[in-house]
Amino acid sequence: MPTGHIVHVKTTIPALIYPCRSVGAHLAAKLSRFQSDERTLTDELCDMLAIWLEFASAIPAPTPWPTFELTLSKTTPREERKIGADLELIIRTPLGFKKCLLQAKVLETTGDHLRNIALGNKTAWNKLRSQLRDMRRRTPDLAFLLVYVPADLLDWRVQGFPSYEQGFHRKPKMGFQSYWGATVVPVNKVLKPLPGRGWLSRSDPLGAGIPIGTSLGVPFWKFLLDVLLCGQGTWEVLGETKVTISDELESHRRLTVGVSGISVEEWRKLQARREEILNWPDSEVAES
């Protein structure tokens, strides 16, 4: 089970906004330019986040924020895992850990259906529902659908960290911000509540493709920081309870994000500022 490069940075919570938003913009541009598949894009998500996080510590926060050590690593198994999740996200902080499972799909440039899953394709929708159900059985409150949105449907803005693919962006047009290139939807918002097994809406499970900008989906940057600051799921405690994370991957790759070098009390103070972070103004992310 080979593991790639491990990134260690000293950073702040606001500094994480820049690389996380840039990842969405990069994936949107790459999808529009090369029509990459979801596994390629998921690898890009992990890799570009790691690359840009190494520079995030140099970004000054507009007001004093506590610093901490952030560690990020990606693990990719040699063989396909037993469930269909594309990404297993492990979050570790002074308060404990969480595990999220994400199934990735690509939104077509028309914006009305996922790739290879047209609205009338019952077999494909049933397969997706089965994958989401399997993930939710393992992580009831932390199972997600990750949808890659092409830049053709967004505003093509280059975020704080540019990339080769974003270099081909067109003149920005009206639309949602380019960081929506990675849009995350909680499985509990599309499947019936447990012990239910079906779609909340059988006729249109995802609202004609993916509801970018609505209460159903959130951009990846906001999802990641929300999980980190405990807006999603609850912390499992390590130590006396002997809770451990299995070495066996349940997905095609694992992204581990670890926080250290900050006290429990300071981390709780950061959690109390969660709304401030999630409503961070777009204007404060500088374009290149």
C-alpha positions as CSV (number, residue, x, y, z in Angstrom):
1,M,0.0,0.0,0.0
2,P,2.3,2.8,-1.2
3,T,2.0,6.3,0.3
4,G,3.0,9.4,-1.5
5,H,4.7,12.6,-0.3
6,I,3.7,13.8,3.2
7,V,3.3,17.6,3.6
8,H,4.0,19.4,6.8
9,V,3.2,23.1,7.1
10,K,2.7,25.7,9.8
11,T,-0.4,27.6,8.9
12,T,-3.7,29.2,10.0
13,I,-7.3,28.4,9.2
14,P,-7.8,31.4,6.9
15,A,-4.7,30.4,4.9
16,L,-6.4,27.1,4.1
17,I,-9.1,28.9,2.1
18,Y,-6.8,29.9,-0.7
19,P,-5.5,26.4,-1.7
20,C,-8.9,24.8,-1.1
21,R,-10.7,27.3,-3.4
22,S,-8.0,27.1,-6.0
23,V,-8.4,23.3,-6.1
24,G,-12.0,23.7,-7.2
25,A,-11.1,26.2,-9.9
26,H,-8.2,24.0,-11.2
27,L,-10.5,20.9,-11.4
28,A,-13.2,22.9,-13.3
29,A,-10.7,24.1,-15.8
30,K,-9.0,20.7,-16.2
31,L,-12.4,19.1,-16.8
32,S,-13.4,21.6,-19.4
33,R,-10.1,21.4,-21.2
34,F,-9.4,17.7,-21.1
35,Q,-12.7,16.0,-20.1
36,S,-10.8,14.0,-17.5
37,D,-12.6,11.2,-15.6
38,E,-13.5,11.3,-11.9
39,R,-10.6,9.2,-10.7
40,T,-8.0,11.4,-12.5
41,L,-9.7,14.5,-11.0
42,T,-9.8,13.0,-7.5
43,D,-6.0,12.4,-7.8
44,E,-5.6,16.0,-8.9
45,L,-7.6,17.2,-6.0
46,C,-5.4,15.4,-3.5
47,D,-2.1,16.3,-5.3
48,M,-2.9,20.0,-6.0
49,L,-4.1,20.5,-2.5
50,A,-0.8,19.1,-1.1
51,I,1.3,21.2,-3.5
52,W,-0.5,24.4,-2.7
53,L,-0.7,23.8,1.1
54,E,3.1,23.9,1.1
55,F,2.8,27.6,0.2
56,A,-0.2,28.4,2.3
57,S,1.8,29.3,5.4
58,A,3.1,32.4,3.6
59,I,-0.3,33.8,3.2
60,P,-1.0,36.5,5.9
61,A,-4.3,36.4,7.8
62,P,-6.1,39.8,7.9
63,T,-6.5,39.5,11.7
64,P,-4.6,37.5,14.3
65,W,-5.3,33.8,14.1
66,P,-3.6,31.0,16.0
67,T,-1.1,28.9,14.1
68,F,-0.9,25.1,14.1
69,E,0.9,22.3,12.3
70,L,-1.0,20.7,9.4
71,T,0.1,17.3,8.0
72,L,-1.4,16.0,4.7
73,S,-0.7,12.6,3.0
74,K,-2.3,10.5,0.3
75,T,-2.5,6.7,0.2
76,T,-3.5,4.8,-2.9
77,P,-4.1,1.0,-2.7
78,R,-2.7,-1.3,-5.4
79,E,-6.1,-2.9,-5.9
80,E,-9.7,-1.6,-6.2
81,R,-11.4,-1.6,-2.8
82,K,-14.6,-3.4,-1.8
83,I,-16.9,-0.5,-2.0
84,G,-17.2,2.1,-4.7
85,A,-16.0,5.2,-2.8
86,D,-13.4,7.2,-4.6
87,L,-12.0,9.1,-1.7
88,E,-11.6,8.3,2.0
89,L,-11.0,11.5,4.0
90,I,-9.5,11.2,7.5
91,I,-9.4,14.3,9.7
92,R,-7.4,14.3,12.9
93,T,-7.4,17.2,15.4
94,P,-6.7,17.6,19.1
95,L,-10.4,16.7,19.6
96,G,-10.2,13.3,17.9
97,F,-10.7,12.0,14.4
98,K,-13.4,11.6,11.7
99,K,-13.7,9.5,8.6
100,C,-15.6,10.7,5.5
101,L,-16.3,8.6,2.4
102,L,-16.9,10.4,-1.0
103,Q,-18.1,9.0,-4.3
104,A,-17.0,11.2,-7.2
105,K,-18.9,11.9,-10.4
106,V,-18.5,14.3,-13.4
107,L,-21.2,16.7,-14.4
108,E,-21.6,17.1,-18.2
109,T,-21.1,20.5,-19.8
110,T,-24.8,20.7,-20.5
111,G,-25.3,20.8,-16.7
112,D,-28.4,18.5,-16.8
113,H,-26.9,15.1,-16.0
114,L,-23.9,13.3,-14.6
115,R,-21.6,11.6,-17.1
116,N,-22.9,8.1,-18.0
117,I,-26.0,8.7,-15.8
118,A,-28.7,10.2,-17.9
119,L,-31.9,10.9,-16.0
120,G,-33.8,8.0,-17.7
121,N,-31.0,5.4,-17.1
122,K,-32.5,3.5,-14.2
123,T,-29.6,0.9,-14.1
124,A,-27.0,3.6,-13.6
125,W,-29.0,5.5,-11.0
126,N,-29.6,2.3,-9.1
127,K,-25.8,1.6,-9.1
128,L,-25.1,5.1,-7.8
129,R,-27.7,4.7,-5.1
130,S,-26.2,1.4,-4.0
131,Q,-22.7,3.0,-3.8
132,L,-24.0,5.9,-1.7
133,R,-26.0,3.6,0.5
134,D,-22.9,1.4,1.2
135,M,-20.9,4.5,2.1
136,R,-23.6,5.8,4.4
137,R,-23.8,2.4,6.2
138,R,-20.1,2.8,7.1
139,T,-20.2,6.6,7.9
140,P,-23.8,7.5,8.5
141,D,-23.3,11.3,8.9
142,L,-20.1,11.6,6.8
143,A,-21.0,10.1,3.4
144,F,-20.9,12.4,0.4
145,L,-21.3,12.7,-3.3
146,L,-18.5,14.7,-4.9
147,V,-19.4,16.2,-8.3
148,Y,-16.8,17.8,-10.6
149,V,-18.4,20.7,-12.4
150,P,-16.8,21.9,-15.7
151,A,-15.6,25.5,-16.0
152,D,-18.0,26.1,-18.9
153,L,-20.8,26.3,-16.3
154,L,-18.8,28.6,-14.0
155,D,-17.2,32.0,-14.1
156,W,-13.6,30.8,-15.0
157,R,-12.0,33.0,-12.4
158,V,-8.5,32.0,-11.4
159,Q,-8.3,31.7,-7.7
160,G,-5.3,32.4,-5.4
161,F,-3.1,29.6,-6.8
162,P,-3.1,29.4,-10.6
163,S,-2.4,26.3,-12.7
164,Y,-1.6,25.4,-16.3
165,E,-5.2,24.4,-17.0
166,Q,-6.5,27.7,-15.6
167,G,-4.2,29.5,-17.9
168,F,-6.6,28.7,-20.7
169,H,-9.5,30.4,-19.0
170,R,-11.8,32.6,-21.0
171,K,-13.1,36.0,-20.1
172,P,-15.1,35.6,-16.9
173,K,-18.8,35.4,-17.4
174,M,-21.7,35.6,-15.1
175,G,-22.2,32.5,-13.1
176,F,-21.1,30.7,-9.9
177,Q,-17.5,31.1,-8.7
178,S,-15.0,28.7,-10.2
179,Y,-14.3,27.0,-6.8
180,W,-17.7,25.2,-7.4
181,G,-15.6,23.0,-9.7
182,A,-15.7,20.6,-6.8
183,T,-19.2,20.5,-5.4
184,V,-20.0,18.2,-2.4
185,V,-23.5,16.9,-1.5
186,P,-24.3,15.1,1.7
187,V,-25.7,11.6,0.9
188,N,-28.4,12.3,3.6
189,K,-29.7,15.1,1.4
190,V,-30.4,12.8,-1.6
191,L,-31.3,9.5,0.1
192,K,-34.3,8.8,2.4
193,P,-33.4,8.9,6.1
194,L,-32.2,5.7,7.6
195,P,-33.5,2.9,7.6
196,G,-34.8,4.1,4.2
197,R,-32.9,3.0,1.1
198,G,-34.3,5.0,-1.9
199,W,-33.9,8.4,-3.3
200,L,-35.7,11.3,-1.7
201,S,-36.9,12.2,-5.3
202,R,-37.2,9.2,-7.5
203,S,-38.0,11.3,-10.6
204,D,-35.1,13.7,-10.3
205,P,-32.6,12.5,-7.5
206,L,-30.1,15.4,-7.9
207,G,-32.3,18.2,-9.2
208,A,-31.5,18.0,-13.0
209,G,-27.8,17.3,-12.6
210,I,-26.4,19.1,-9.6
211,P,-27.9,22.1,-7.8
212,I,-24.8,24.3,-7.8
213,G,-25.2,27.1,-5.3
214,T,-28.3,25.8,-3.6
215,S,-28.7,24.4,0.0
216,L,-28.1,20.9,-1.4
217,G,-24.5,21.3,-2.5
218,V,-21.5,23.2,-1.1
219,P,-18.1,23.9,-2.6
220,F,-15.3,21.7,-1.6
221,W,-13.4,24.4,0.3
222,K,-16.3,25.0,2.5
223,F,-17.0,21.3,3.0
224,L,-13.4,20.6,4.1
225,L,-13.2,23.4,6.6
226,D,-16.7,22.6,7.9
227,V,-15.6,19.1,8.7
228,L,-12.4,20.3,10.2
229,L,-14.3,22.8,12.4
230,C,-16.9,20.2,13.4
231,G,-19.9,21.5,11.4
232,Q,-20.2,18.0,9.9
233,G,-20.1,14.8,12.0
234,T,-18.7,14.3,15.5
235,W,-15.2,13.5,16.8
236,E,-14.2,10.0,17.6
237,V,-11.9,10.0,20.6
238,L,-8.5,8.2,20.5
239,G,-6.9,6.8,23.6
240,E,-8.7,5.0,26.4
241,T,-11.7,4.1,24.1
242,K,-9.2,2.3,21.8
243,V,-11.0,3.7,18.7
244,T,-8.7,3.1,15.8
245,I,-8.8,3.6,12.0
246,S,-8.4,0.5,10.0
247,D,-5.3,0.3,7.8
248,E,-7.5,-1.3,5.1
249,L,-8.8,1.3,2.7
250,E,-12.5,1.4,1.8
251,S,-11.9,3.7,-1.1
252,H,-9.6,4.1,-4.1
253,R,-7.5,6.6,-2.2
254,R,-7.2,8.1,1.2
255,L,-6.4,11.7,2.1
256,T,-5.3,12.2,5.7
257,V,-5.4,15.7,7.2
258,G,-3.9,16.0,10.6
259,V,-3.7,19.0,13.0
260,S,-1.2,19.3,15.8
261,G,0.8,21.9,17.7
262,I,-2.3,23.6,19.1
263,S,-4.1,23.0,22.4
264,V,-7.6,21.6,22.8
265,E,-8.8,24.9,24.2
266,E,-7.4,26.9,21.2
267,W,-8.9,24.5,18.7
268,R,-12.3,24.9,20.4
269,K,-12.0,28.6,20.1
270,L,-11.4,28.1,16.3
271,Q,-14.5,26.0,16.1
272,A,-16.5,28.8,17.7
273,R,-15.4,31.0,14.7
274,R,-16.7,28.5,12.1
275,E,-19.4,30.7,10.7
276,E,-16.8,33.5,10.2
277,I,-14.7,31.2,8.1
278,L,-17.5,29.7,6.1
279,N,-18.7,33.2,5.1
280,W,-15.3,34.4,4.2
281,P,-15.6,37.1,1.4
282,D,-14.6,36.1,-2.1
283,S,-12.8,39.4,-2.5
284,E,-10.2,38.4,0.1
285,V,-8.9,35.6,-2.1
286,A,-6.4,37.3,-4.3
287,E,-6.3,36.4,-8.0
288,S,-3.0,36.0,-9.8
